[in-house]
């Protein structure tokens, strides 16, 4: 039976309280609504009028302040998994794409360049940081998946991953700019189609990572988990 009263008001309030990925959030809210409707139908079949049946169903289900933290914890895990999977795939892939580009970029465009002594250590350091980020993403994905039963506070994993992404941003930009300076551009790279394509893909990955990290920080806010 469709509901247009207490249950709908309750579900609307729950949906507004929860923050997180749209799909998982919608599934949770829909599941809560279905459970409430089933309980209300049973109570109505037992002799209560519809309005009273819905009121009792909501009362038995628990107040929003009581159930929202548990639901929010699940949404935090879901957001963390998404960010972890993105880092696990996109960061090593980005490093690999750039490694390939520098192998196939016309040699004559860089033969005249005398790179400073710090260039190679910085380049290797950037590669290591990128690979480490990908590894951490993989470990977080494992922790928020199969390892979830052993983690008491998965929120910390999700939030730490988000902080890592934002902390890596200035480091990555600084090192990348240093490498571009050391390579003197290189001249002609801005008109090199494969290089431009890889740069665009890298930027897209970065924006996705920052968006995912921002979402993780939002869904793990302490005020939500203690609502």
C-alpha positions as CSV (number, residue, x, y, z in Angstrom):
1,X,0.0,0.0,0.0
2,X,1.3,3.4,-0.9
3,X,2.1,5.8,1.9
4,X,1.5,9.6,1.9
5,X,1.8,10.3,5.6
6,X,4.1,9.6,8.6
7,X,6.3,7.1,6.7
8,X,6.9,9.5,3.8
9,X,7.8,12.3,6.1
10,X,10.2,10.0,8.0
11,X,11.9,8.7,4.9
12,X,12.2,12.3,3.5
13,X,13.9,13.4,6.7
14,X,16.2,10.4,6.7
15,X,17.2,11.1,3.1
16,X,18.0,14.7,3.9
17,X,20.1,13.7,6.9
18,X,22.3,11.2,5.1
19,X,25.2,12.3,2.9
20,X,27.0,10.0,0.5
21,X,27.0,8.4,-3.0
22,X,23.6,8.7,-4.6
23,X,23.2,5.0,-5.5
24,X,23.9,3.4,-2.1
25,X,22.0,6.2,-0.4
26,X,19.0,5.6,-2.5
27,X,19.2,1.9,-1.9
28,X,19.3,2.5,1.9
29,X,16.4,4.9,1.9
30,X,14.3,2.6,-0.3
31,X,15.0,-0.4,1.9
32,X,14.0,1.6,5.0
33,X,10.8,2.7,3.4
34,X,9.9,-0.8,2.2
35,X,10.6,-2.1,5.7
36,X,8.4,0.6,7.3
37,X,5.6,-0.1,4.8
38,X,5.7,-3.8,5.4
39,X,5.4,-3.2,9.2
40,X,2.6,-0.7,8.7
41,X,0.7,-3.1,6.5
42,X,1.0,-5.8,9.1
43,X,-0.2,-3.5,11.8
44,X,-3.1,-2.3,9.7
45,X,-4.0,-5.9,9.0
46,X,-4.1,-6.4,12.8
47,X,-6.7,-3.8,13.2
48,X,-5.0,-0.4,13.5
49,X,-6.1,2.4,11.2
50,X,-3.5,3.5,8.6
51,X,-2.3,6.6,10.3
52,X,-1.8,4.8,13.6
53,X,-0.1,1.8,11.9
54,X,2.4,4.1,10.2
55,X,3.1,6.0,13.5
56,X,3.8,2.7,15.3
57,X,5.9,1.4,12.5
58,X,8.1,4.5,12.6
59,X,8.3,4.4,16.4
60,X,9.5,0.8,16.3
61,X,12.0,1.4,13.5
62,X,13.7,4.1,15.6
63,X,14.2,7.8,15.4
64,X,16.3,9.3,12.6
65,X,18.9,10.5,15.2
66,X,19.2,6.8,16.3
67,X,19.6,5.1,13.0
68,X,21.3,7.8,10.8
69,X,24.8,7.3,12.3
70,X,24.8,3.6,11.3
71,X,23.6,4.3,7.8
72,X,26.1,7.1,7.5
73,X,28.9,4.8,8.4
74,X,27.9,2.5,5.6
75,X,27.8,5.4,3.2
76,X,31.3,6.4,4.4
77,X,32.5,2.9,3.5
78,X,30.9,3.0,0.1
79,X,32.5,6.4,-0.7
80,X,35.9,5.1,0.5
81,X,35.7,2.1,-1.7
82,X,35.0,4.2,-4.7
83,X,37.9,6.5,-4.0
84,X,40.2,3.6,-3.2
85,X,39.4,1.9,-6.5
86,X,39.9,5.1,-8.4
87,X,43.4,5.6,-6.9
88,X,44.3,1.9,-7.3
89,X,43.6,2.2,-11.1
90,X,44.2,5.8,-12.1
91,X,47.4,6.7,-10.3
92,X,49.6,3.9,-11.6
93,X,47.9,4.2,-15.0
94,X,48.8,7.9,-15.1
95,X,52.4,7.1,-14.3
96,X,52.6,4.4,-16.9
97,X,51.1,6.7,-19.6
98,X,53.6,9.4,-18.9
99,X,56.5,6.9,-18.9
100,X,55.4,5.7,-22.4
101,X,55.0,9.2,-23.7
102,X,58.5,10.2,-22.7
103,X,59.8,7.0,-24.5
104,X,58.1,7.9,-27.8
105,X,58.4,11.7,-27.7
106,X,60.7,12.7,-30.6
107,X,64.2,12.4,-29.4
108,X,65.4,15.4,-31.5
109,X,63.2,17.7,-29.4
110,X,65.1,16.9,-26.2
111,X,68.6,16.1,-27.5
112,X,69.8,19.6,-26.9
113,X,68.4,19.9,-23.4
114,X,71.0,19.8,-20.5
115,X,68.9,18.6,-17.5
116,X,70.0,19.7,-14.0
117,X,71.4,17.2,-11.6
118,X,68.2,17.1,-9.5
119,X,66.0,16.2,-12.5
120,X,66.4,12.4,-12.3
121,X,66.0,12.1,-8.5
122,X,62.9,14.3,-8.6
123,X,61.4,12.3,-11.5
124,X,62.0,9.0,-9.7
125,X,60.6,10.5,-6.5
126,X,57.4,11.5,-8.3
127,X,57.1,8.0,-9.8
128,X,57.5,6.5,-6.3
129,X,54.9,8.8,-4.8
130,X,52.4,7.9,-7.5
131,X,53.0,4.2,-7.2
132,X,52.8,4.4,-3.4
133,X,49.5,6.2,-3.7
134,X,48.2,3.5,-5.9
135,X,49.3,0.8,-3.5
136,X,47.7,2.6,-0.6
137,X,44.5,2.8,-2.7
138,X,44.6,-0.9,-3.2
139,X,45.2,-1.6,0.5
140,X,42.3,0.7,1.4
141,X,40.1,-1.1,-1.1
142,X,41.0,-4.4,0.5
143,X,40.4,-3.0,4.0
144,X,37.0,-1.6,3.1
145,X,36.1,-4.9,1.4
146,X,37.2,-8.2,2.7
147,X,38.9,-6.7,5.7
148,X,35.9,-4.7,6.8
149,X,35.0,-7.2,9.6
150,X,38.4,-6.6,11.2
151,X,38.2,-2.8,11.2
152,X,36.4,-1.2,14.0
153,X,36.3,2.3,12.5
154,X,36.3,2.2,8.7
155,X,35.5,5.9,8.7
156,X,39.1,6.6,9.6
157,X,40.3,4.6,6.5
158,X,38.0,6.6,4.2
159,X,38.9,9.9,5.7
160,X,42.6,9.2,5.7
161,X,42.5,8.3,2.1
162,X,40.7,11.6,1.3
163,X,43.3,13.6,3.3
164,X,46.1,11.7,1.4
165,X,44.7,12.8,-1.9
166,X,44.5,16.5,-0.9
167,X,48.0,16.3,0.7
168,X,49.5,14.8,-2.4
169,X,48.0,17.6,-4.7
170,X,50.5,20.4,-3.9
171,X,53.4,17.9,-3.8
172,X,52.5,16.4,-7.2
173,X,52.0,19.8,-8.8
174,X,55.3,21.2,-7.4
175,X,57.3,18.2,-8.6
176,X,55.6,18.2,-12.0
177,X,56.3,21.9,-12.5
178,X,59.9,21.4,-11.5
179,X,60.3,18.6,-14.0
180,X,58.7,20.7,-16.8
181,X,61.2,23.5,-15.9
182,X,64.1,21.1,-15.9
183,X,63.1,19.7,-19.2
184,X,62.6,23.2,-20.7
185,X,59.1,22.6,-21.6
186,X,60.1,20.5,-23.5
187,X,59.8,22.6,-26.7
188,X,57.1,21.4,-29.0
189,X,55.4,19.2,-26.4
190,X,52.2,21.5,-26.3
191,X,51.6,20.6,-30.0
192,X,52.4,16.9,-29.6
193,X,49.0,15.1,-29.9
194,X,49.7,12.0,-27.8
195,X,51.2,14.2,-25.1
196,X,48.2,16.5,-25.1
197,X,45.8,13.5,-24.9
198,X,47.7,12.1,-21.9
199,X,47.7,15.5,-20.2
200,X,43.9,15.7,-20.6
201,X,43.4,12.2,-19.3
202,X,45.7,12.9,-16.3
203,X,43.8,16.1,-15.5
204,X,40.5,14.2,-15.7
205,X,41.8,11.6,-13.3
206,X,43.0,14.3,-10.9
207,X,39.6,16.1,-10.9
208,X,37.9,12.8,-10.3
209,X,40.2,12.0,-7.4
210,X,39.7,15.5,-5.8
211,X,35.9,15.1,-6.2
212,X,36.0,11.7,-4.6
213,X,38.2,12.9,-1.8
214,X,35.9,15.9,-1.1
215,X,32.9,13.5,-1.0
216,X,34.8,11.3,1.5
217,X,35.6,14.2,3.7
218,X,31.9,15.3,3.6
219,X,30.4,11.8,4.4
220,X,32.9,11.2,7.2
221,X,32.2,14.5,9.0
222,X,31.8,13.8,12.7
223,X,28.6,15.8,13.0
224,X,26.9,13.3,10.6
225,X,28.1,10.2,12.3
226,X,26.9,11.5,15.7
227,X,23.6,12.9,14.4
